[in-house]
């Protein structure tokens, strides 16, 4: 750029031909065809955001109309009249315009009137303009331009051909800025120009103004770091770091990174919105078909694709919901920084919560027993983290199943298992259950019960027997759940049981393995499996629920019930 006769890029590179119009190719083609076919309307309305080429297109259109009929016309003879409606918005200004329209052009066939910011006209000025706009002289053409189409009265809109100018895409702006940088001898990085285009928000004039600013700031060497620093833009590398911390559940590292962002002067809401946009980009990057939506450089898109593999769709949806909720409460929050920090804690804990839920909902798989004997060493028995259980008595007369004889050892009582300590591990519990279902033979080996067939009636008898045992143990809620529905025997020894609510399911899962072991022992079949399903009714009647279930269902609608229960130290009736 020459320092002696400096011109800003927005004016120096203003479109002067149809080929130089950026991002509005469909409108340019339509207007050119109208001139060639001589099908010109009496009034046009160009509407759209700022800086997208409305006024430039109007001037180029007016110039092309006159040049078609007289190519020898020079600049000062163009029959083009511009009116700024922002400063000439009174009814007297429109009356003067009406008087000028009656005079035909001295050269050429048309007089073109370009009225910019037409929405600024007063109501009386609009009314004075209506008649002229509806029945103008044959030599007059009006081109109206506005950024606020909704402020123009319907009677004006109905008399014009409306052209909607859309925001210019980031890729088009980056290509235009690269072209200007090459012409001006300015060194630039593609990512730096991409940040400038993204900051412009679809307005090419704003992008050119930022470009001129960065040329002066960086001494004609535009780099990504300098652009981010000067335009006060939060580097997207911060969002990639945050996403990694969230995936690894690193709460404290995330809080330190957020403190670093705040110390640089960035607003908390800007961070929340940027983080939500990052999660949205990760969701888009998970599918090759939607990658074209991402308007970033190739290197950045590859980063999104790599990081998107760490999250599934449900996980990203939960993260987007949390950020959107925080954004809605940000303005009314009394402590906005604390609100963002709580959001960060929730985001980092979201992955751990999903792992817990997946563990609770996981189907219990039956042990894969083989015909070969399983030998447990004395060292394994010593390492069991269980408390001492009741001794097992050996039956005097062993039972036989099929051609192979095996000795069956049953517990003294079917399910008289003492309550285990909370510290008992899941592995230890499984080992104790396996001891109750297996028997030692003379050689010290362990053999599994034979897979015998059983009927629906036998299943119901043993099921009710287990329910009675739980009733005697004082577990009334579990007894009610077991007695309310009847288990259904399916193929391959699969048992289906229907529950009414998630509360029942969570309570039932605590006794799921004990019930399986009881049925396998009593029905002499180690391949029995249990499938839990929820009732299709989304809102079961309260009379069908236990007291605990009724409380939790009411607490979902009114969470204050939990506070009421804790404050008055209330217990739920069984």
N, C-alpha and C positions, 0 to 999 in steps of 0.2 A: 504494500500500500504506500503510495507516494505521500510524503509528509507535506509537500508544498500545496497541493490541491486535494486535501483529504476529503473523501466522501464515505459516509458509513455504508456498510455492505448492503443494508436493507434498501438504500436508494440506488447504489451503484449497480446492483444486480437485480433490479426490479424487472419483471418480465416485459420484454418489448416485442415478442413474437409468440405465436401459439406454441412453439416448441419449448419455450422457456418457462411455461407455466408448470409448476411443481404440484403433483398430487391431485389435480383436478382434471384429469385427462378426459373423463366422460363429458364434463360440461364444455370443455374446449371443442371436442368433436361435434357436439350438438350445435353450438353457436356457429362454427365454421360451415356446417351443412345448411344452416338457416340462411347464411349470407350467400352461399353458392346457389341455392335453389330460389333465392329472392323471396323467402317466406318469413318476413320480418314482422314480429308482433308490434303493437303500439306501445306496450309497457312491459318491462321486465323487473323482477325483484330478485336480487342476489342476497341471500341470507346465510348466516353461519357464524362460527366463532371469530375472534379477532385474529388478524395475521395470517389468514388462509388464502388471500388473493382476491377478495371481492372487488375492491376498488381498482386494482391493477387489471383484472379481467374486464371490468366495465370500460376502462379507458382503451384497452386493446380492442374490444368489441366495437366501440364507437369509431376508432381509427380505421378498422377494417371495413366498416360500412361505407365510409366516405371514399376510401381508396379503391373500392370495387368499381365505383362509377366514374372516378377521376383520379387515375394513378399519379398524375402530375401535381397533385395538391401538396403543398409544403406545410410545415408545422404550424405556421401562424395563420394559415387559411382553413385549418380544420374547423368544421362547424360543430365544435364540442363545447358545451357550457356546463361547468361544475357549480353545484350549490351545496354549501355545508348547512344541512338542516339543523345542526346543533346551535349555530349562531344566527341563522335566518329562519326562525321557527314561528314567526307571527303571521297573521292573516294578510297583512300588508305586503310581506315578502312574496307570498304566493300570488297575490293579485298582480304585482309587478312582473312575475314570471309568466302569468297568463297573457299579459300584454305583449311580452317579447315573443311569445310562441306564434302569434299571428303573422309575424314578418317572415317571409320565406327566405331560404339561404341564397346568398349572392352567387356562390359557386357550389357545385355538387347538388345532390338531390335530397339530402336529409340534414336536419338539425338534431343533434343528440344531446339530451339533457341528463346529466348524471347528478343525482341527488343522494349525497352520502348521509348516513345516520338519519334516515328518514323517520325513524320511530320517535325522534325528538320534536317533531312538529306538534303544535297544539291541536286541540280538538277542532277549533274554528278553522285553522289552517288546513286540516284534513278535509273538512267539509267544503272549503273553497276550492280545493284541488280536485274534488270528485268529478265534477262535470268535464273539466278539461282532460282528465285522465280517461274518461269513458269515451269522449268524442274529440280526440285531438285533431289538429290539421294533418293532412296526409304526409307532410314533410317533417313531422315531429315524432321523435322516438324518446321514451323515458326509460332510464335505467335507475332503479332505486336500490340502494344498498343499506343493510341494517344488520346489527348483531343480535337484535331482540325482536324476533318475528312476532312473538305473542303480543307485543304492544301496538301492532298495526291493526287498525280496525278492519273487520271482515269485508266491508265494501271496497276497500283498497285492494285487498288480497284477491278478491274475485275478478278484478280488472287487469291482473298482471299474470305473466308467465313466471312461475316461481322456480328458482334454482337453488337447491340446498348445497352449500359448500361444506364438506366434512373436514374434520381435523386431518392434518397431513401426517402420514405414518412416520414412525421413527426411521425406518429404513430409507425412505425417500429423502428425509432431512439429512441423514448422515451422508448419503451419496452427493447431495447438493453441497454440503459443507466441505466434503473432500474435494469436489471440483473447484470450489472457491479457494481452498487452501493451496491447491496445485497452481492455480493461476497467480496467486499472490506470493508464492514462494514461502509458505508457512509450513513448518514441520508439525505433524499432528499424529497422535495415536488413535486408532479406531475406537478404542474404549473411551477415550476422552471425548471424541465427537459424539459418541453414543450417549454419554452422560449429559452433554449439552442439549442434544435433541430430546432426551427424556425430560429434562428440566423445563423445556419450552412448552410441554403439554400440547403438542399439535399445532402450535403457532410458529410458522417459519420466521416471521419478523422478530419474535422473541429469541429464536435460536440464533439468528444473525447478530442480534445485539449482544448476546452472550459470547458469541464467537469473537466479535470485535474487542470485547472486554478481556477475554483470555489471551488474545494476540498481544495486547499491551502489557498484561500482567506477566506473561511467561516469556516475553521478549521473542515472540514468533517461534516458540517451541512448546506446543501445547501437549502436556502429558496428563495422564489420568490422575496422578496424585495431586498435581497443581490445580486441576479443575475441581476435584472433590474438596480441596482445601479452600479455594476461593469462593465457590458457589455455596458453601456450607451444606454439603450433601453428605449424608451418612453412607460410608463405604459399604457396599453389599457384602464385603468379606466379613463384616461383623455379624451379619445374619447367618452366613454359613457357619461361623463359629458357634453361634447360639444354637443352631439346629443340631450340631454335633454334641454340644453339652446336654441338650434336651434328650437326645437319643441315649446318652450314657448316664442320665439321671444325676448330673453334676450341678447341684443347686448352688453351692457356694462359689464355684467358678463362674457361673452365670451371673450371680449378683455382683461379683467383682467386675465383670465385663460391662454390665449395665452402669455401674458407678463410673467406669472410664468414659462411657458415652455421655453421661450427664455432665461430667467434669469438662467436657469439650463444648458445652453450651447447647447441646441438642435437647429438644423438648421431648418429654415422655410420650406424648401422644404421637409424635412423629415416629418414635421407635415402635410403638404398638402397631401403627398402620403399616410401617415397613415390614415388621415381622409377619403380619397377616398376609401381606403381598408375597412374602418369601414362601410361606406355606402354600399359598395358591399356586405359585410357580412350580413348587415341588409336585403338587398334584397334577398339573398339566404335563410336567416332564415325565410322568410315569407311563405315558402312552405315546408311541411314535406319531400317531395321527394328530395329536394336539400340540406337537412341538412347534408347528408353524405359528401358533398363537404367541409364543414367546418372542418378544422383540429385543433380543440381546445379541451380543457377539457370539461367535461359534465357541470360543473358549468358555464363556460364561454358561452357555447352554449345556456344554459337556459337564460342567460342575453341577448343574441342576440335575442332570440325568444320573450322575454318580451318587449324589446324596439322596435322591428320591428312592433309590433301591433300599435304603435303610428303614423306610417307613411304608406301611401298608395304607390303603385308602381309608380304612376306618380310623386309623391312628391320626392321619392328617386331618380328617373331618373333625375329630375331637379337638385338635389343636386350633383349627380355624374357629370353632365354636367358642372356645375359651378366649381367644384374642378379640373376637367380635363382641363378646359380652363385656370384656374390660373396656373396649373403646366406647361402648354405649354408656358406661358408668363414669367415664373419665371426667367429663365436664362438671358433673355434680358432686364429685368426690371432694371431701375436705382435705384429704392427704393423698395427693395424686401420685407421689413417688411410692408410697406404701402400696397403693393399688397396683402399680406396675410390678413391684417386687412380689406381691402375692401372686400375680399372674405368672411370673417366672417360676415361682415355687410349684404352682399347679402344673405348669407345662412340663417341668422336670419330673414331677411325680406321676404324670399321666402314664408313662411307659410301665412303671412299677405296678400301678394299679391294674393295668391290662394284663400283666403277667399273673397277678394273683387271681383275677377273675377267670382267666383261661385255665388255671390250675384247678379251681373249684368246679368249673363246668366240664372238666375233662372226663371222658368215659372211663370207668374202671375196667381194665382188661383182665380177663381171667388168666391165671398162671398157666404157662405152657408146659404141662407135665408130660413126661415120656415114660415108656415102660421100664426104662432102666432105673435102677435104684439110686437115690440121692443120698450121699453120705455126708453128714455134718461132722466136722472135727470138733474136738473138745475146746479148741481155741475160739471157734466161732460162737460156741455156747457161752463161754466166759465173757465175750464182748457184747452180749445182748444187753441193751440199756433198759430192761424191764424189771419191774418188781417181781417178787416171788409169787407164783400162782399156786392154786390148789393142786395136790397130787392127782395123777390120773390112775384110776384103777383098771386093771386088766380083766376083761371078761373071761370066765372059765371056759366057755364054749365058743370058739371063733366061728364066724359065718363064712360061707363060701359063695363065690359069684362066678358062674361060668366054669370053664374048664380049668382055670388057674385058681389055686387056693391061696388065700391070703388072710392073715390074721388082722381083724379090725379092732382097734382099741378106741373106745369112746370116752369122752369126759365124764366125770362123776355126775355133773349136772350139765344140761345142754348148753345153757348160756349164763351160768352163774359166775360171771367174770367180775372180779372186784374192780372198783373204779380206779383207773390208772392216774398217776400224777400228770399234771399239765406238761411237765418237762419231758414226758416220754416221747421219743421220736417216732415218726411214722414208720420208719424201717423196723423199730423194735416191736411196734404193734402188729405189723404184718408177720413178723417172725413168731410172735406168740400165737396168732390166729392159725398159722400153719402148723404149729405144734398141736393145737387142739383138733385139727382135721386130719392129722397123720398119725401113724402108729409105728412103733419100733418092732422089727421082727427079731428073730433069734440071732441073726448075723449082725445086728446093729444098723441095718439099712432102713429106709423109709419108703413106704408104698402108699399110693393114692387110692381113694375110693373108686370103685368101678362106676362107669357112666351108665347107670340103670335108667330105664324109661319110667315115666310117671304120668299120671293123668291130671286133668284140670281139677278134679275133685280132691285128689291128694295134695295138689299145690295149695288149694284153698284151706285145707285142714291145717297144714304146717304153717301157712301164713297167719291164720287166726291164732295158732298156738304161740307163735312169736309175739303177736300183738298182746296176748294175755300176759306173757312174761313181762313185757314192758309196762303193762298196767299195774302189775304187782310191784314193779320197781318204782312206781310213782310217776312215770312219764305219761301223764294223761294226754298231753297234746299229741305225742307220737302215736299213742294207742288210738286216738280219734282219727288221725290221718290214715293209719293202716286199716281201720275198720270201715271207713267211709266208702272206699272204692274196692272193687274186686280185681285182683291181678289177672292178667290175660296171658295164657301160655301160647307162644308162637312157635315157629319152626326152629330147629337147632337149639332147643332148650332155652330159648330167649323169652324172658318174662317182661311184659309191658305193664307199667303202673302209671296212672294218670293222677296228677296233683292239681290243686286249685290255684296256687299262687307261688311266687318266687320265695316267699317266706317259708312256706311248707317245704319247698325243694331244698332250701339251705339247711333247714332243721333235719330233713330226712337224710341228707348226705352225710351227716355225722354218724348215722347208724347204718349206712348203706352196706359197708363191708361186713359188719356183724350179721346183718340179715342174709347176705349172700352165703357166708360161712355156715350159718344155721341151716339154710335150705339145702346146701350141698351135702352137709352131713346127714340130715334127716331123710332126704330123698335119694341119697347115695348116688349123687351125680356131681362130678367136679367141673362140668362144662356149663353149668347154669350161669346165665348172664342176665342183668337187670337193666332195663331202659326206662328212664324217667321222662315223662312228657307233661307239659302244662295243658290245662283245660283250655279249649278254644274261647270260653267266655272270658272277656277282658275285665269284667266287673262282677265277681261272684257275690252272692248274697251274703250279708253279714252273719246270718244264722248258720251258714255252712262253715264258718271260720272259728278257730279257737280264739280265746281272749287275747292271746299274744298277737295273732294275725289281725284281729280287728283293731288293736291298738296301732300297729304299724301302718295299716291301711289308712286310718284316720290321720296319723302323723304325717303321711305323705301330703295330705291336703293342708294340714295345719302344723308346721314344724314346732310351734310353741308348746305342743303337748309334751315334747321331750324335756323342755325347760321346766314345765309344770311338774312333771314326774320327779325330776331330780331335786327341785326345790323343796317339795313336801315329802321326799323320801318314800314314794309310793311304790307298791309292788303290784304286779299283774296277777289276777286270780287265775287259777288253773281250771 
